[in-house]
Amino acid sequence: MRMRTVIVAVTVLLCTVLAAGACSAPRPEPRGGSSSPEISWTVTTGDQQEHAATQPRAVFGRDEQVPAAVVVDDSTRHQRFVGVGAAMTESSAWLLSRLPAETRSAALRDLFHPTEGAGISVVRVPLGASDFALDDYTYDDLPSGDTDPGLERFSTAREHEHVVPVLREARTVNPSLRLVLSAWSPPAWMKDSGTTHGGSLSSEHESAYAAYLARAAADFTAAGLDVAAMTVVNEPNHSTPDYPSTRMPVEQQVRVATALRTELDARGLTAVAILAHDHNWDDAAAPVEALATAPAGTYAGAAFHCYAGDVSAQSAVVEAAPQGQIWTTECTGGGWSSGFSGDLRWGMRNMLIGAFRNHSQAVLWWNIALDPASGPKNGGCQDCRGVLTVDPGTATVDPTTEYWLLAHVGRHLPRGSERVASTGGPHGVETAAFLTPDDRHVMLLLNDTATEQTVTVRWNGQAAQLSLPAESVATATW
């Protein structure tokens, strides 16, 4: 079994799986370095014959003025890219920590290495228990009837059992790793329900809750981890007795965020951004209202989930607050799957190309790792899927659809890249294009049709052609 573990960890997850030459292509010459630059590109096909597999290079030549060409225009710039990733829930961290050291090291390299793995550079961390934890907990749990407004019994010690050690190990693989923090519930004593499972934050404890969140951010920072952003609560429109959750109306979100901004600044955490909403695409009005009514400097932007509505709703926030950041912070594959091909194309269409074209700076899936039974679970989703499927009994690790989607971005697109205009293309082909800090181009492509599509890429007065397989996604660089 140990030999099988090594084979899975070293060969299945690494980019050599399923196709020779699946490793990311060598970096092409910067723009202007050649009169006829070449496009390097990789493809993942819906039939799973190729996974991030390198294709023959295409050479830019004379522009044939093909009407249905994809036109890349560097002169039109949009948002700067922060990263892609997923959530290090307690369930994910526990599973990874149970792997033998060598297997875990290989799995983390496959997840986080910037060029040889999926290139994860942003990780969402629940503050306390979510629906994917070993059991319920917060950082200030008390006997029923007790309160702790001064947070004298506050402690993040539980996160140092599994979450923090795994994140530290991941950061040795990718030193640019950043965190976004989200709480599913305040401690029960802060809530009108007296439980973390549903209910609302009591108004009398809003200041204590803001201090609670800021102390959590300070503790993760003290552990050597870079906190980039926070939200005041996960999915504030949702309250359920099934798992940790909290209903929080917009006006209360704004009050907590305002107090949190003060608390963070007082601790020297001025660079930590606060994002509004952290809920679905079907309610863009809530983050627009939050950004409009909060004191200046409170919010940096808004965060969205994929479970209801359309990704185009993200643009409503930018239209109302042009300087606002957009992060797409949660989506999961699961039992509602339409198969590898359908999930692959849905993810590229909505969570990558769609999110980026609607101003996302960062895109994150839900659990980094779950076991074959979609757990460990703490209520909530019974059939969610991780980026990796980890079987702690056999110490085997397998990539899922979301792994390959992340790899199509994370391996190729560095932080600080700017999205540029990309228009046109054959029917069923969608794109999103970027210019990197070192003057390279990265373009995501989707062929959402059942036939191969020839795509002409027009750029800088030249053109090149790519043949996209049926039901495939691709990343092109030049």
Long-range contacts (C-beta under 8 A, 24 or more apart in sequence): 1-394, 1-395, 2-100, 2-395, 4-394, 4-396, 5-100, 5-103, 5-394, 5-395, 5-396, 6-102, 6-103, 8-103, 8-396, 8-397, 8-398, 9-102, 9-103, 9-106, 9-107, 9-110, 9-397, 10-106, 12-397, 12-398, 12-399, 13-106, 13-107, 13-110, 13-117, 13-388, 13-397, 13-398, 13-399, 13-403, 14-106, 14-110, 14-116, 14-117, 15-51, 15-52, 15-116, 15-117, 15-407, 15-411, 17-51, 17-399, 18-48, 18-49, 18-50, 18-51, 18-53, 19-49, 19-50, 19-51, 19-53, 20-53, 21-53, 21-54, 22-50, 22-51, 22-52, 22-53, 22-54, 23-54, 23-116, 24-52, 24-54, 24-115, 24-116, 24-411, 24-412, 25-54, 25-57, 25-477, 27-440, 27-477, 28-440, 28-477, 28-478, 30-438, 30-439, 30-440, 31-439, 31-440, 31-441, 31-460, 31-478, 32-439, 36-60, 36-61, 36-462, 37-462, 37-478, 38-478, 39-457, 39-464, 39-466, 39-476, 39-477, 39-478, 40-476, 40-477, 40-478, 41-466, 41-474, 41-475, 41-476, 41-477, 42-408, 42-474, 42-475, 43-468, 43-469, 43-472, 43-473, 43-474, 44-344, 44-404, 44-408, 44-472, 44-473, 44-474, 45-469, 45-470, 45-471, 45-472, 46-340, 46-341, 46-342, 46-344, 46-345, 46-470, 46-471, 46-472, 47-341, 47-471, 48-340, 50-469, 50-472, 51-404, 52-404, 52-407, 52-408, 52-411, 52-475, 55-466, 55-474, 58-457, 58-464, 58-465, 58-466, 59-464, 60-457, 60-459, 60-460, 60-462, 60-463, 60-464, 60-478, 61-462, 61-463, 61-464, 62-462, 62-463, 63-458, 63-461, 63-462, 63-463, 64-456, 64-463, 66-456, 66-458, 66-463, 68-424, 68-425, 68-426, 68-427, 68-456, 69-424, 69-425, 69-455, 69-456, 69-457, 69-458, 69-463, 70-422, 70-423, 70-424, 70-425, 70-429, 70-431, 70-443, 70-445, 70-455, 70-456, 70-457, 70-458, 71-421, 71-422, 71-423, 71-424, 71-458, 71-459, 72-420, 72-421, 72-422, 72-433, 72-441, 72-443, 72-457, 72-458, 72-459, 73-420, 73-421, 73-422, 73-423, 74-420, 74-435, 74-441, 74-459, 74-460, 75-420, 75-421, 76-420, 76-421, 77-418, 77-419, 77-420, 77-435, 78-359, 78-418, 78-419, 78-420, 78-421, 79-325, 79-326, 79-359, 79-360, 79-361, 79-418, 79-419, 80-361, 80-416, 80-417, 80-418, 81-356, 81-361, 81-362, 81-413, 81-414, 81-415, 81-416, 81-417, 81-418, 81-419, 81-434, 82-121, 82-122, 82-178, 82-228, 82-327, 82-361, 82-362, 82-415, 83-120, 83-121, 83-122, 83-176, 83-178, 83-362, 83-410, 83-415, 84-118, 84-119, 84-120, 84-121, 84-122, 84-362, 84-363, 84-364, 84-406, 84-409, 84-410, 84-413, 85-120, 85-121, 85-122, 85-123, 85-124, 85-362, 85-363, 85-364, 85-365, 85-368, 85-406, 85-410, 86-120, 86-123, 86-124, 86-364, 86-365, 86-366, 86-367, 86-368, 86-386, 86-387, 86-402, 86-406, 87-123, 87-124, 87-125, 87-126, 87-132, 87-330, 87-364, 87-365, 87-366, 87-367, 87-368, 88-123, 88-124, 88-125, 88-163, 88-166, 88-167, 88-170, 88-368, 89-126, 89-130, 89-132, 89-133, 89-366, 89-367, 89-368, 90-126, 90-129, 90-130, 90-132, 90-133, 90-134, 90-159, 90-162, 90-163, 91-132, 91-133, 91-134, 91-367, 91-369, 91-370, 91-375, 91-376, 91-377, 91-378, 92-132, 92-166, 92-367, 92-368, 92-369, 92-370, 92-386, 93-162, 93-163, 93-165, 93-166, 93-167, 94-134, 94-162, 94-376, 95-369, 95-370, 95-371, 95-376, 95-390, 95-392, 96-166, 96-368, 96-369, 96-390, 97-162, 97-165, 97-166, 98-392, 99-390, 99-392, 99-395, 99-397, 100-395, 103-395, 103-397, 104-166, 104-169, 105-169, 106-397, 107-369, 107-388, 107-390, 107-397, 108-166, 108-169, 108-170, 108-173, 109-173, 110-397, 110-399, 110-403, 111-170, 111-173, 111-368, 111-387, 111-388, 111-403, 112-170, 112-173, 112-174, 112-177, 113-173, 113-174, 114-174, 114-176, 114-410, 114-411, 114-414, 115-411, 116-411, 117-173, 117-407, 117-410, 117-411, 118-387, 118-403, 118-406, 118-407, 118-410, 118-411, 119-174, 119-406, 119-407, 119-409, 119-410, 119-411, 119-412, 119-413, 120-170, 120-174, 120-177, 120-368, 120-406, 120-410, 121-174, 121-176, 121-177, 121-178, 121-410, 121-415, 122-177, 122-178, 122-179, 122-180, 122-228, 122-362, 122-364, 123-167, 123-170, 123-177, 123-178, 123-179, 123-180, 123-364, 123-368, 124-179, 124-180, 124-181, 124-182, 124-329, 124-330, 124-364, 125-159, 125-163, 125-167, 125-179, 125-180, 125-181, 125-182, 125-220, 126-182, 126-183, 126-184, 126-234, 127-181, 127-182, 127-183, 127-184, 127-213, 127-216, 128-183, 128-184, 128-185, 128-196, 128-244, 129-184, 129-185, 129-196, 129-244, 129-378, 130-184, 130-234, 130-243, 130-244, 130-378, 130-380, 131-184, 131-242, 131-243, 131-244, 131-377, 131-378, 131-379, 131-380, 131-381, 132-366, 132-367, 132-370, 132-375, 132-376, 132-377, 132-378, 132-380, 132-381, 132-384, 133-244, 133-376, 133-378, 134-376, 134-378, 135-378, 136-196, 136-197, 136-244, 136-378, 138-185, 138-186, 138-187, 138-188, 138-196, 139-187, 139-212, 139-215, 139-216, 140-187, 140-189, 140-212, 141-187, 141-188, 142-187, 142-188, 142-189, 144-188, 144-194, 146-189, 147-189, 148-187, 148-189, 148-208, 149-205, 149-208, 150-208, 151-208, 151-211, 151-212, 151-215, 154-212, 154-215, 156-215, 156-216, 156-219, 156-220, 159-219, 159-220, 160-223, 164-220, 164-223, 164-225, 167-223, 167-225, 168-223, 168-224, 168-225, 171-224, 171-225, 176-415, 177-225, 177-226, 178-226, 178-227, 178-228, 178-229, 179-220, 179-225, 179-226, 179-227, 179-228, 179-229, 180-227, 180-228, 180-229, 180-230, 180-231, 180-275, 180-303, 180-327, 180-329, 180-362, 180-364, 181-213, 181-216, 181-217, 181-220, 181-227, 181-229, 181-230, 181-231, 182-230, 182-231, 182-233, 182-234, 182-278, 182-329, 183-213, 183-216, 183-231, 183-232, 183-233, 183-234, 183-246, 184-233, 184-234, 184-243, 184-244, 184-245, 184-246, 185-233, 185-244, 185-245, 185-246, 186-212, 186-233, 186-246, 187-212, 191-246, 195-241, 196-244, 196-245, 196-246, 197-240, 197-241, 197-242, 197-243, 197-244, 197-245, 197-379, 198-239, 198-240, 198-241, 198-245, 198-246, 198-247, 199-239, 199-246, 199-247, 200-239, 200-246, 200-247, 200-248, 200-252, 201-233, 201-246, 201-248, 201-252, 201-256, 203-252, 206-252, 206-255, 206-256, 206-259, 207-259, 209-256, 210-256, 210-259, 210-260, 210-262, 210-263, 211-259, 211-263, 213-256, 213-260, 213-263, 214-260, 214-263, 214-264, 214-266, 214-267, 214-269, 217-264, 217-267, 217-269, 217-272, 218-267, 218-269, 221-269, 227-269, 227-272, 228-271, 228-272, 228-273, 229-272, 229-273, 229-274, 229-275, 229-300, 229-303, 229-327, 230-260, 230-264, 230-272, 230-273, 230-274, 230-275, 231-274, 231-275, 231-276, 231-277, 231-278, 231-303, 231-329, 232-256, 232-257, 232-260, 232-274, 232-278, 233-278, 234-278, 234-279, 235-278, 235-279, 235-280, 235-305, 236-277, 236-278, 236-279, 236-286, 237-279, 237-280, 237-283, 237-286, 238-279, 240-379, 240-380, 242-379, 242-380, 243-378, 243-379, 243-380, 244-378, 250-286, 250-289, 250-290, 250-293, 251-293, 253-290, 254-290, 254-293, 254-294, 254-298, 257-290, 257-294, 257-298, 257-299, 258-294, 258-295, 258-298, 261-297, 261-298, 273-300, 273-301, 273-325, 274-298, 274-299, 274-300, 275-299, 275-300, 275-301, 275-302, 275-303, 275-325, 275-327, 275-329, 276-301, 276-302, 276-303, 277-302, 277-303, 277-304, 278-303, 278-304, 278-305, 278-329, 278-330, 279-304, 279-305, 280-304, 280-305, 280-306, 280-307, 280-308, 280-309, 281-305, 281-306, 281-308, 281-309, 281-310, 281-311, 281-312, 281-313, 281-314, 282-308, 282-309, 282-310, 282-313, 283-309, 283-313, 284-309, 284-313, 284-314, 284-316, 284-317, 285-316, 287-317, 288-316, 288-317, 288-320, 288-321, 291-317, 291-320, 291-321, 291-324, 292-320, 292-321, 299-324, 300-324, 300-325, 301-325, 301-326, 301-327, 302-326, 302-327, 303-327, 303-328, 303-329, 304-328, 304-329, 305-329, 305-330, 305-331, 306-330, 306-331, 306-350, 306-351, 307-331, 311-350, 311-351, 311-354, 311-355, 311-358, 312-354, 312-358, 313-358, 314-355, 314-358, 314-359, 314-360, 315-358, 315-359, 317-359, 318-359, 325-361, 326-355, 326-358, 326-359, 326-360, 326-361, 327-360, 327-361, 327-362, 327-363, 327-364, 328-355, 328-360, 328-362, 328-363, 328-364, 329-362, 329-364, 330-364, 330-365, 330-366, 331-364, 331-365, 331-366, 332-365, 332-366, 332-367, 332-381, 332-384, 332-385, 332-402, 333-365, 333-384, 333-385, 333-400, 333-401, 333-402, 334-374, 334-381, 334-383, 334-384, 334-385, 335-374, 335-382, 335-383, 336-383, 337-385, 340-401, 341-471, 343-401, 344-401, 344-404, 344-405, 344-471, 344-473, 345-446, 345-448, 345-471, 345-473, 347-401, 347-402, 347-405, 348-405, 348-408, 348-430, 348-444, 348-446, 348-473, 349-430, 349-446, 349-448, 351-405, 352-405, 352-408, 352-409, 352-432, 352-444, 353-430, 353-431, 353-432, 353-444, 353-446, 356-419, 356-432, 356-444, 357-419, 357-432, 363-409, 365-402, 365-406, 404-473, 405-473, 408-444, 408-473, 408-474, 408-475, 409-444, 409-475, 411-475, 412-442, 412-475, 412-477, 413-442, 414-438, 417-442, 425-455, 426-453, 426-454, 426-455, 428-453, 429-453, 429-455, 429-468, 440-477, 440-478, 441-476, 441-477, 441-478, 442-475, 442-476, 442-477, 443-475, 443-476, 443-477, 444-473, 444-474, 444-475, 445-473, 445-474, 445-475, 445-476, 446-472, 446-473, 446-474, 447-471, 447-472, 447-473, 447-474
